Amino acid sequence: GSHLSHPDTLDRLKEAIRRKRPGLLRRGVVFQHDNATPHSANLTQQWLQRYGWEILSHPAHSPDLAPSDFHLFGPLKRHLGGMAFDTEDDLISELRNWFDNLDVDFFRVGINSLLSR
């Protein structure tokens, strides 16, 4: 299957910013991400340096910024583990299938666990 690298994603983001907020690229972009492997990869770091984007870091899996990291992405990552997709549409279809089959209790437990953090 095809693989979309983080720099490819950043290229798409940069193009969207250029179209929707043209002056922002000239004034400078402050970009926030954690130190997850795709974000800290050499190609990503080179991309960010080439375009002069300032990095505003935060700890990986920070609950104040991404509560979904604690209950949603772990099970989703385990579900998708080892799968390969030929197209983006195949991936989207699998994601929709996974979400459609989640029980309401899955979300209830996740939301309630945030209260104890």
DSSP file (Angstrom, degrees, kcal/mol; ACC not computed):
  #  RESIDUE AA STRUCTURE BP1 BP2  ACC     N-H-->O    O-->H-N    N-H-->O    O-->H-N    TCO  KAPPA ALPHA  PHI   PSI    X-CA   Y-CA   Z-CA
    1    1 A G              0   0    0      0, 0.0    85,-0.2     0, 0.0     2,-0.1   0.000 360.0 360.0 360.0 168.7    0.0    0.0    0.0
    2    2 A S        -     0   0    0     83,-0.5     2,-0.4    84,-0.4    83,-0.2  -0.455 360.0-147.9 -83.6 159.4    1.0    3.6   -0.2
    3    3 A H        -     0   0    0     -2,-0.1     2,-0.7     2,-0.0    -1,-0.0  -0.995   3.5-150.3-133.3 128.1    2.3    5.6    2.7
    4    4 A L        -     0   0    0     -2,-0.4     2,-0.0     4,-0.0    -2,-0.0  -0.877  22.4-146.8 -98.2 113.9    1.8    9.2    3.4
    5    5 A S     >  -     0   0    0     -2,-0.7     4,-2.1     1,-0.1     5,-0.2  -0.309  23.9-110.2 -78.1 163.4    4.8   10.6    5.2
    6    6 A H  H  > S+     0   0    0      1,-0.2     4,-2.7     2,-0.2     5,-0.2   0.912 120.2  54.1 -61.2 -42.1    4.6   13.3    7.8
    7    7 A P  H  > S+     0   0    0      0, 0.0     4,-2.3     0, 0.0    -1,-0.2   0.884 106.6  52.9 -59.3 -34.9    6.4   15.8    5.5
    8    8 A D  H  > S+     0   0    0      2,-0.2     4,-1.9     1,-0.2    -2,-0.2   0.917 109.6  48.3 -62.7 -41.6    3.8   15.0    2.8
    9    9 A T  H  X S+     0   0    0     -4,-2.1     4,-2.3     1,-0.2    -1,-0.2   0.900 110.3  51.2 -64.1 -40.9    1.1   15.8    5.4
   10   10 A L  H  X S+     0   0    0     -4,-2.7     4,-3.1     2,-0.2    -2,-0.2   0.872 106.2  55.2 -65.0 -36.5    2.9   19.1    6.2
   11   11 A D  H  X S+     0   0    0     -4,-2.3     4,-2.2     2,-0.2    -1,-0.2   0.922 109.3  47.3 -59.9 -43.1    3.0   19.9    2.5
   12   12 A R  H  X S+     0   0    0     -4,-1.9     4,-2.1     2,-0.2    -2,-0.2   0.896 112.8  48.8 -65.7 -39.8   -0.7   19.5    2.4
   13   13 A L  H  X S+     0   0    0     -4,-2.3     4,-2.6     2,-0.2    -2,-0.2   0.930 110.2  51.2 -64.1 -45.2   -1.1   21.7    5.5
   14   14 A K  H  X S+     0   0    0     -4,-3.1     4,-2.5     1,-0.2    -2,-0.2   0.902 110.6  49.0 -59.5 -42.2    1.2   24.4    4.1
   15   15 A E  H  X S+     0   0    0     -4,-2.2     4,-2.1     2,-0.2    -1,-0.2   0.897 110.5  50.4 -65.4 -40.2   -0.9   24.5    0.9
   16   16 A A  H  X S+     0   0    0     -4,-2.1     4,-2.7     2,-0.2     5,-0.3   0.898 111.3  48.6 -65.0 -39.8   -4.1   24.7    2.8
   17   17 A I  H  X S+     0   0    0     -4,-2.6     4,-3.2     2,-0.2     7,-0.2   0.923 109.4  53.1 -64.0 -43.5   -2.7   27.6    4.9
   18   18 A R  H  < S+     0   0    0     -4,-2.5    -2,-0.2    -5,-0.2    -1,-0.2   0.899 115.3  40.9 -58.5 -41.6   -1.5   29.3    1.7
   19   19 A R  H  < S+     0   0    0     -4,-2.1    -2,-0.2     2,-0.1    -1,-0.2   0.910 126.7  30.7 -72.9 -43.1   -5.0   29.1    0.2
   20   20 A K  H  < S+     0   0    0     -4,-2.7    -3,-0.2     1,-0.2    -2,-0.2   0.787 135.8  19.6 -92.7 -29.0   -7.0   30.0    3.3
   21   21 A R    >X  +     0   0    0     -4,-3.2     3,-1.8    -5,-0.3     4,-0.6  -0.506  68.4 173.3-139.4  66.1   -4.7   32.3    5.2
   22   22 A P  H >> S+     0   0    0      0, 0.0     4,-0.6     0, 0.0     3,-0.5   0.788  76.0  52.6 -53.1 -38.2   -2.1   33.6    2.7
   23   23 A G  H 3> S+     0   0    0      1,-0.2     4,-1.8     2,-0.2     3,-0.2   0.727  93.5  74.0 -72.3 -20.0   -0.4   36.2    5.0
   24   24 A L  H <> S+     0   0    0     -3,-1.8     4,-1.7    -7,-0.2    -1,-0.2   0.890  91.1  53.9 -63.0 -41.0    0.2   33.6    7.7
   25   25 A L  H << S+     0   0    0     -4,-0.6    -1,-0.2    -3,-0.5     4,-0.2   0.869 109.7  48.5 -63.5 -35.8    3.0   31.9    5.9
   26   26 A R  H  < S+     0   0    0     -4,-0.6    -1,-0.2    -3,-0.2    -2,-0.2   0.865 112.2  48.3 -72.0 -35.1    4.9   35.2    5.4
   27   27 A R  H  < S-     0   0    0     -4,-1.8    -2,-0.2     1,-0.2    -1,-0.2   0.736 122.7 -99.3 -77.0 -22.3    4.5   36.2    9.1
   28   28 A G     <  -     0   0    0     -4,-1.7     2,-0.5    -5,-0.2    -1,-0.2   0.004  26.6-111.6 111.7 142.1    5.7   32.8   10.3
   29   29 A V        -     0   0    0     23,-0.2    25,-2.4    -4,-0.2     2,-0.6  -0.898  13.6-157.0-109.8 131.5    4.0   29.6   11.5
   30   30 A V  E     -a   54   0A   0     -2,-0.5     2,-0.4    23,-0.2    25,-0.2  -0.951  21.6-167.7-103.8 118.8    4.2   28.3   15.0
   31   31 A F  E     -a   55   0A   0     23,-3.5    25,-2.8    -2,-0.6     2,-0.5  -0.909   7.4-155.0-116.3 130.9    3.5   24.6   14.8
   32   32 A Q  E     +a   56   0A   0     -2,-0.4     2,-0.3    23,-0.2    25,-0.2  -0.904  28.6 137.8-110.9 130.2    2.8   22.4   17.8
   33   33 A H  E     -a   57   0A   0     23,-0.7    25,-0.7    -2,-0.5     2,-0.1  -0.974  42.5-115.4-156.0 165.7    3.4   18.7   17.9
   34   34 A D        -     0   0    0     -2,-0.3    26,-0.0    23,-0.2    22,-0.0  -0.156  41.4 -93.4 -90.9-169.2    4.7   16.1   20.3
   35   35 A N        +     0   0    0     23,-0.3     5,-0.1     4,-0.1    -1,-0.0   0.001  66.9 148.7 -99.8  30.3    7.8   14.0   19.9
   36   36 A A    >>  -     0   0    0      1,-0.1     4,-1.9     3,-0.1     3,-1.0  -0.262  64.8 -99.7 -57.6 152.9    6.1   11.0   18.4
   37   37 A T  H 3> S+     0   0    0      1,-0.3     4,-1.0     2,-0.2     3,-0.2   0.851 122.1  49.1 -49.4 -48.3    8.3    9.1   15.9
   38   38 A P  H 34 S+     0   0    0      0, 0.0    -1,-0.3     0, 0.0     6,-0.2   0.852 113.4  49.1 -62.5 -30.1    6.8   10.7   12.7
   39   39 A H  H <4 S+     0   0    0     -3,-1.0    -2,-0.2     1,-0.2    -4,-0.1   0.814 115.1  41.9 -77.7 -30.7    7.2   14.2   14.2
   40   40 A S  H  < S+     0   0    0     -4,-1.9    -1,-0.2    -3,-0.2    -3,-0.1   0.455  86.3 121.9 -96.9  -0.4   10.8   13.7   15.3
   41   41 A A  S  X S-     0   0    0     -4,-1.0     4,-2.6    -5,-0.3     3,-0.2  -0.252  74.0-116.4 -61.8 149.6   12.0   11.9   12.2
   42   42 A N  H  > S+     0   0    0      1,-0.2     4,-2.9     2,-0.2     5,-0.2   0.888 114.2  53.7 -55.5 -43.8   14.9   13.6   10.3
   43   43 A L  H  > S+     0   0    0      1,-0.2     4,-2.1     2,-0.2    -1,-0.2   0.899 110.8  46.8 -60.9 -39.9   12.7   14.2    7.2
   44   44 A T  H  > S+     0   0    0     -3,-0.2     4,-2.5     2,-0.2    -2,-0.2   0.936 112.8  48.4 -66.4 -46.2   10.1   16.0    9.3
   45   45 A Q  H  X S+     0   0    0     -4,-2.6     4,-2.2     1,-0.2    -2,-0.2   0.898 111.9  49.9 -61.8 -40.7   12.7   18.1   11.1
   46   46 A Q  H  X S+     0   0    0     -4,-2.9     4,-2.8    -5,-0.2    -1,-0.2   0.908 110.1  51.2 -63.5 -41.5   14.4   19.0    7.8
   47   47 A W  H  X S+     0   0    0     -4,-2.1     4,-2.0    -5,-0.2    -2,-0.2   0.944 110.6  47.9 -59.9 -48.9   11.0   20.1    6.4
   48   48 A L  H  X>S+     0   0    0     -4,-2.5     5,-1.9     1,-0.2     4,-0.5   0.881 114.2  46.8 -62.3 -39.5   10.3   22.3    9.4
   49   49 A Q  H ><5S+     0   0    0     -4,-2.2     3,-0.8     3,-0.2    -1,-0.2   0.916 108.4  55.6 -67.6 -42.7   13.7   23.9    9.2
   50   50 A R  H 3<5S+     0   0    0     -4,-2.8    -2,-0.2     1,-0.3    -1,-0.2   0.887 115.8  37.1 -58.3 -40.5   13.5   24.4    5.5
   51   51 A Y  H 3<5S-     0   0    0     -4,-2.0    -1,-0.3    -5,-0.2    -2,-0.2   0.435 108.6-123.6 -95.2   1.2   10.3   26.4    5.8
   52   52 A G  T <<5 +     0   0    0     -3,-0.8     2,-0.4    -4,-0.5   -23,-0.2   0.773  47.2 166.8  68.4  27.3   11.3   28.1    9.1
   53   53 A W      < -     0   0    0     -5,-1.9     2,-0.3    -6,-0.2    -1,-0.2  -0.623  33.6-130.4 -77.4 129.8    8.3   26.9   11.1
   54   54 A E  E     -a   30   0A   0    -25,-2.4   -23,-3.5    -2,-0.4     2,-0.5  -0.613  19.6-135.6 -78.9 137.5    8.8   27.5   14.8
   55   55 A I  E     -a   31   0A   0     -2,-0.3     2,-0.7   -25,-0.2   -23,-0.2  -0.839  15.7-168.6-100.6 126.7    8.1   24.4   16.9
   56   56 A L  E     -a   32   0A   0    -25,-2.8   -23,-0.7    -2,-0.5     2,-0.1  -0.929  23.8-157.6-109.6 103.3    6.1   24.7   20.1
   57   57 A S  E     +a   33   0A   0     -2,-0.7   -23,-0.2   -25,-0.2   -25,-0.0  -0.352  17.2 179.4 -84.2 159.8    6.5   21.3   21.8
   58   58 A H        -     0   0    0    -25,-0.7   -23,-0.3    -2,-0.1     3,-0.1  -0.967  41.3 -82.0-149.1 158.2    4.4   19.6   24.4
   59   59 A P    >   -     0   0    0      0, 0.0     3,-1.1     0, 0.0   -25,-0.1  -0.259  54.7 -97.0 -61.5 146.1    4.8   16.2   26.1
   60   60 A A  T 3  S+     0   0    0      1,-0.3    -3,-0.0   -27,-0.0   -27,-0.0  -0.352 107.2  10.9 -60.0 141.9    3.6   13.2   24.2
   61   61 A H  T 3  S-     0   0    0      1,-0.2    -1,-0.3    -3,-0.1     3,-0.0   0.845  83.1-178.3  57.4  38.9    0.1   12.1   25.1
   62   62 A S    X>  -     0   0    0     -3,-1.1     4,-2.7     1,-0.2     3,-1.0  -0.568  20.4-149.3 -70.6 119.8   -0.5   15.3   27.1
   63   63 A P  T 34 S+     0   0    0      0, 0.0    -1,-0.2     0, 0.0     7,-0.1   0.794  93.2  57.1 -66.3 -27.1   -4.0   14.9   28.6
   64   64 A D  T 34 S+     0   0    0      1,-0.2    -2,-0.1     2,-0.2    -3,-0.0   0.767 118.6  31.4 -74.5 -22.4   -4.7   18.6   28.6
   65   65 A L  T <4 S+     0   0    0     -3,-1.0    -1,-0.2     1,-0.2     3,-0.1   0.729 135.2  19.5-103.0 -28.4   -4.1   18.8   24.9
   66   66 A A    ><  +     0   0    0     -4,-2.7     3,-2.0     1,-0.1     4,-0.4  -0.526  55.3 166.3-145.6  72.7   -5.2   15.4   23.7
   67   67 A P  T >> S+     0   0    0      0, 0.0     3,-1.4     0, 0.0     4,-0.6   0.776  76.9  71.2 -60.7 -23.0   -7.5   13.5   26.0
   68   68 A S  H 3>>S+     0   0    0      1,-0.3     4,-2.1     2,-0.2     5,-1.8   0.753  82.9  71.8 -64.4 -22.6   -8.3   11.1   23.1
   69   69 A D  H <45S+     0   0    0     -3,-2.0     5,-0.4     1,-0.2    -1,-0.3   0.813  95.0  54.2 -60.4 -28.8   -4.8    9.7   23.5
   70   70 A F  H <45S+     0   0    0     -3,-1.4    -1,-0.2    -4,-0.4    -2,-0.2   0.799 128.4   5.8 -81.4 -28.7   -5.8    8.0   26.7
   71   71 A H  H  <5S+     0   0    0     -4,-0.6    -2,-0.2    -3,-0.4    -3,-0.1   0.659 128.9  42.1-127.6 -26.1   -8.8    6.0   25.6
   72   72 A L  T  X5S+     0   0    0     -4,-2.1     4,-1.9    -5,-0.2    -3,-0.2   0.924 108.2  46.6 -94.2 -51.2   -9.3    6.3   21.9
   73   73 A F  H  ><S+     0   0    0     -5,-1.8     4,-2.8     1,-0.2     5,-0.2   0.811 105.4  58.8 -73.1 -30.0   -6.0    6.0   20.1
   74   74 A G  H  > S+     0   0    0     -5,-0.4     4,-2.4     2,-0.2     5,-0.2   0.979 111.7  39.8 -60.6 -56.5   -4.6    3.0   22.0
   75   75 A P  H  > S+     0   0    0      0, 0.0     4,-2.3     0, 0.0    -2,-0.2   0.882 116.8  51.6 -60.5 -36.9   -7.5    0.7   21.0
   76   76 A L  H  X S+     0   0    0     -4,-1.9     4,-2.4     2,-0.2    -2,-0.2   0.921 109.7  49.1 -65.4 -42.4   -7.6    2.1   17.5
   77   77 A K  H  X S+     0   0    0     -4,-2.8     4,-1.3     1,-0.2    -1,-0.2   0.908 111.5  49.4 -63.3 -41.9   -3.9    1.5   17.1
   78   78 A R  H  < S+     0   0    0     -4,-2.4    -1,-0.2    -5,-0.2    -2,-0.2   0.899 111.2  50.4 -63.7 -39.6   -4.2   -2.1   18.3
   79   79 A H  H  < S+     0   0    0     -4,-2.3    -2,-0.2     1,-0.2    -1,-0.2   0.916 115.8  40.6 -63.6 -43.4   -7.1   -2.6   15.9
   80   80 A L  H >< S+     0   0    0     -4,-2.4     3,-2.5    -5,-0.1    -1,-0.2   0.620  85.7 127.7 -82.2 -12.4   -5.2   -1.3   12.9
   81   81 A G  T 3< S+     0   0    0     -4,-1.3     3,-0.1     1,-0.3    -3,-0.0  -0.179  81.0   5.7 -52.0 127.6   -1.9   -3.0   13.9
   82   82 A G  T 3  S+     0   0    0      1,-0.3    -1,-0.3     0, 0.0     2,-0.2   0.306  98.9 126.6  83.0  -8.8   -0.5   -5.1   11.1
   83   83 A M    <   -     0   0    0     -3,-2.5     2,-0.4    -4,-0.0    -1,-0.3  -0.527  41.0-162.4 -80.6 149.5   -3.1   -3.9    8.6
   84   84 A A        -     0   0    0     -2,-0.2     2,-0.4    -3,-0.1    -3,-0.0  -0.984   3.6-153.8-129.4 144.1   -2.1   -2.4    5.2
   85   85 A F        -     0   0    0     -2,-0.4   -83,-0.5   -83,-0.2     3,-0.1  -0.960  12.6-156.4-123.7 134.2   -4.4   -0.4    3.0
   86   86 A D  S    S+     0   0    0     -2,-0.4   -84,-0.4   -85,-0.2     2,-0.3   0.809  81.8  19.3 -76.0 -30.4   -4.1    0.0   -0.8
   87   87 A T  S  > S-     0   0    0    -86,-0.1     4,-1.6     1,-0.1     3,-0.1  -0.921  75.4-115.6-137.3 162.0   -5.9    3.3   -0.9
   88   88 A E  H  > S+     0   0    0     -2,-0.3     4,-2.7     1,-0.2     5,-0.2   0.858 117.5  58.7 -62.2 -35.6   -6.9    6.1    1.5
   89   89 A D  H  > S+     0   0    0      1,-0.2     4,-2.5     2,-0.2    -1,-0.2   0.873 102.1  53.2 -62.6 -37.3  -10.5    5.1    0.8
   90   90 A D  H  > S+     0   0    0      2,-0.2     4,-2.1     1,-0.2    -1,-0.2   0.914 110.5  47.3 -63.6 -42.1   -9.8    1.6    2.2
   91   91 A L  H  X S+     0   0    0     -4,-1.6     4,-2.6     2,-0.2    -2,-0.2   0.940 111.9  49.4 -62.9 -47.6   -8.3    3.1    5.4
   92   92 A I  H  X S+     0   0    0     -4,-2.7     4,-2.6     1,-0.2    -2,-0.2   0.897 109.6  52.6 -59.7 -41.0  -11.3    5.5    5.8
   93   93 A S  H  X S+     0   0    0     -4,-2.5     4,-2.3     1,-0.2    -1,-0.2   0.913 110.5  47.0 -61.5 -43.6  -13.7    2.6    5.3
   94   94 A E  H  X S+     0   0    0     -4,-2.1     4,-2.5     2,-0.2    -2,-0.2   0.898 111.7  50.8 -66.2 -40.4  -12.0    0.5    8.0
   95   95 A L  H  X S+     0   0    0     -4,-2.6     4,-2.7     2,-0.2     5,-0.2   0.929 111.0  48.2 -62.1 -45.1  -11.9    3.5   10.4
   96   96 A R  H  X S+     0   0    0     -4,-2.6     4,-2.9     1,-0.2    -2,-0.2   0.914 111.3  50.9 -61.3 -42.4  -15.7    4.1    9.8
   97   97 A N  H  X S+     0   0    0     -4,-2.3     4,-1.4    -5,-0.2    -2,-0.2   0.925 111.0  48.4 -60.6 -45.6  -16.3    0.4   10.4
   98   98 A W  H  < S+     0   0    0     -4,-2.5     3,-0.4     1,-0.2     4,-0.4   0.945 115.1  43.8 -61.5 -49.5  -14.4    0.5   13.6
   99   99 A F  H >< S+     0   0    0     -4,-2.7     3,-1.3     1,-0.2    -2,-0.2   0.903 110.7  55.2 -63.8 -41.0  -16.1    3.6   15.0
  100  100 A D  H 3< S+     0   0    0     -4,-2.9    -1,-0.2     1,-0.3    -2,-0.2   0.799 108.8  49.2 -62.4 -27.9  -19.6    2.3   13.9
  101  101 A N  T 3< S+     0   0    0     -4,-1.4    -1,-0.3    -3,-0.4     2,-0.2   0.414  83.6 113.0 -95.2   2.0  -19.1   -0.9   15.8
  102  102 A L    <   -     0   0    0     -3,-1.3     2,-0.2    -4,-0.4    -3,-0.0  -0.537  67.0-125.1 -73.9 139.9  -18.0    0.8   19.1
  103  103 A D    >>  -     0   0    0     -2,-0.2     3,-1.3     1,-0.1     4,-0.8  -0.527  18.2-117.2 -81.1 151.1  -20.4    0.4   22.0
  104  104 A V  H 3> S+     0   0    0      1,-0.3     4,-2.1     2,-0.2     3,-0.5   0.842 114.3  64.3 -55.7 -34.6  -21.7    3.4   23.8
  105  105 A D  H 3> S+     0   0    0      1,-0.2     4,-2.9     2,-0.2     5,-0.3   0.813  90.8  65.1 -62.4 -29.3  -20.0    2.1   27.0
  106  106 A F  H <> S+     0   0    0     -3,-1.3     4,-1.7     1,-0.2    -1,-0.2   0.939 108.8  38.6 -56.5 -46.5  -16.6    2.5   25.3
  107  107 A F  H  X S+     0   0    0     -4,-0.8     4,-2.8    -3,-0.5     5,-0.2   0.873 113.4  55.5 -73.2 -37.8  -17.1    6.2   25.2
  108  108 A R  H  X S+     0   0    0     -4,-2.1     4,-2.6     2,-0.2     5,-0.2   0.935 109.6  46.6 -60.3 -46.9  -18.7    6.4   28.6
  109  109 A V  H  X S+     0   0    0     -4,-2.9     4,-2.1     1,-0.2    -1,-0.2   0.913 113.0  50.3 -61.8 -43.2  -15.7    4.6   30.2
  110  110 A G  H  X S+     0   0    0     -4,-1.7     4,-1.0    -5,-0.3    -2,-0.2   0.919 112.4  45.2 -62.7 -44.7  -13.3    6.9   28.4
  111  111 A I  H >X S+     0   0    0     -4,-2.8     4,-0.8     1,-0.2     3,-0.6   0.920 113.2  50.2 -66.4 -43.5  -15.1   10.1   29.4
  112  112 A N  H >X S+     0   0    0     -4,-2.6     4,-0.6     1,-0.2     3,-0.5   0.843 104.5  58.6 -64.7 -32.4  -15.4    8.9   33.0
  113  113 A S  H >< S+     0   0    0     -4,-2.1     3,-0.5     1,-0.2     4,-0.3   0.783  96.9  62.4 -68.8 -24.8  -11.7    8.1   33.1
  114  114 A L  H X< S+     0   0    0     -4,-1.0     3,-1.2    -3,-0.6    -1,-0.2   0.842  95.0  61.6 -66.1 -31.8  -10.8   11.7   32.3
  115  115 A L  H << S+     0   0    0     -4,-0.8    -1,-0.2    -3,-0.5    -2,-0.2   0.794 102.5  50.5 -65.2 -27.4  -12.5   12.8   35.5
  116  116 A S  T <<        0   0    0     -4,-0.6    -1,-0.3    -3,-0.5    -2,-0.2   0.459 360.0 360.0 -91.0  -0.2  -10.0   10.7   37.6
  117  117 A R    <         0   0    0     -3,-1.2    -1,-0.2    -4,-0.3    -2,-0.1   0.459 360.0 360.0 -87.2 360.0   -6.9   12.2   35.8
